[in-house]
Amino acid sequence: AHLDVVPTPNASEWDHDPFGGHIDDDNYVWGRGAIDNKHNVLMQLEALESMLRSGVDQPARTIFFAFGHDEEVGGENGAAYIAEELKTRLKGRKMSFILDEGTFIIGGIVPGVAKPIALIGNCEKGNASLELKVSACKPGHSSMPPSETNIGILARAIQRLEDHPFPPALAGFFNGLSYLGDHLPHFLRLVVNNKWLFGPVVKNLILSKPQTAASVRTTTSFTILNAGEKINVLPGAARAYVNHRIHPLDEGGDKVVEYVRKVIRDPRVEISYASFDRYVPVSPVSPTDTNGFRVIEE
C-alpha cells in the first residue's frame, strides 16, 4: 500500500476538508486518500493488531509490511527501494505471494448475486501517455485560413481514436464469473457455460458502462490539449496528450503506439511518448493455481 495521495486543487469545492478525516452520519470517511490508499494501510495495521491481541506471537510465515510514500509519482524512491531491500533480506528466497492495493469488495456488481463480491486482481494494467503533435501547417492570421489547420488535423485524429477504441477481451471476465460457482443464478451459469451463444450479448452489456468496459480493454483518455495563444492567430503547432491504461493482452507501449498510428492513418500526426509521464509496462499475470491464490480465495 502507499501513504501519499494525489493533490487537491479544488479543495474549496469539497463538502468537507480533504485532510480533515471527517466521518459523516453514515460512517463514511471523507478525505483525500480515503480509498487510495490510506484505507488499505490502516486495515493492514488493524489486522496486525487484531492478530496480536488474539494471542498470536509468531505467525507461521514471515510477513513484511511495506508502505511507500511516492506511489502517485512513480514509486521510484518508495516501492522500488523497498523491492531492492526485500531482495537483500530474502537472500535468494522467494515470497509465497504479495498483496498490494487492488480491486474492491463490491455489492450488486453481478446481477442475481446478493452477496458482495471480493475481486482478486492477479495482474495490473500498464500505463503509456502519448503526445500527438501536428505542425504541418504554417502559422498565419485567422482572417486568411487555409483549407486545413493544425488544430483541425489534430481534432480529426482525436475523433478517430475515440470512435475506434481498443478491441475488448472477454476471456478474463468469463473466467472471473466461473469462480462464483453455485453463487451464480441459473441464467448466469447458463451464460458462462455457453459463451459461444451469449458472448455478443455479454460484450454489449460490458461495453455499455465505463467501469466495466475499462476492465476488458486498453483505455484511451485524452486529458490535455495545447495549441494557440491568441484568438486571431493560427498556431504553428497543436498538441494533444492521451493516457492509455494497457490491458495485458495488448502487451505493451509499442503495441499501443502501433494501434494508435493505424487508427489515425495520417503521417502529419507525430506520435511519441509524453516526456513528463512515466511509462509503466504491464505487470506479469500471476497464476491462479498457486497456494497464495487459494489462500486469498478462501
Secondary structure as GFF3:
##gff-version 3
##sequence-region A 1 298
A	DSSP	three_ten_helix	11	13	.	.	.	ID=ss1
A	DSSP	beta_strand	22	23	.	.	.	ID=ss2
A	DSSP	beta_strand	29	30	.	.	.	ID=ss3
A	DSSP	alpha_helix	38	53	.	.	.	ID=ss4
A	DSSP	three_ten_helix	71	73	.	.	.	ID=ss5
A	DSSP	alpha_helix	79	90	.	.	.	ID=ss6
A	DSSP	beta_strand	105	106	.	.	.	ID=ss7
A	DSSP	beta_strand	117	118	.	.	.	ID=ss8
A	DSSP	beta_strand	126	134	.	.	.	ID=ss9
A	DSSP	beta_strand	140	141	.	.	.	ID=ss10
A	DSSP	alpha_helix	150	163	.	.	.	ID=ss11
A	DSSP	alpha_helix	171	178	.	.	.	ID=ss12
A	DSSP	three_ten_helix	181	183	.	.	.	ID=ss13
A	DSSP	alpha_helix	186	192	.	.	.	ID=ss14
A	DSSP	alpha_helix	195	207	.	.	.	ID=ss15
A	DSSP	alpha_helix	210	213	.	.	.	ID=ss16
A	DSSP	beta_strand	219	226	.	.	.	ID=ss17
A	DSSP	beta_strand	233	234	.	.	.	ID=ss18
A	DSSP	beta_strand	238	246	.	.	.	ID=ss19
A	DSSP	three_ten_helix	248	250	.	.	.	ID=ss20
A	DSSP	alpha_helix	253	264	.	.	.	ID=ss21
A	DSSP	beta_strand	269	273	.	.	.	ID=ss22
A	DSSP	alpha_helix	291	297	.	.	.	ID=ss23
###
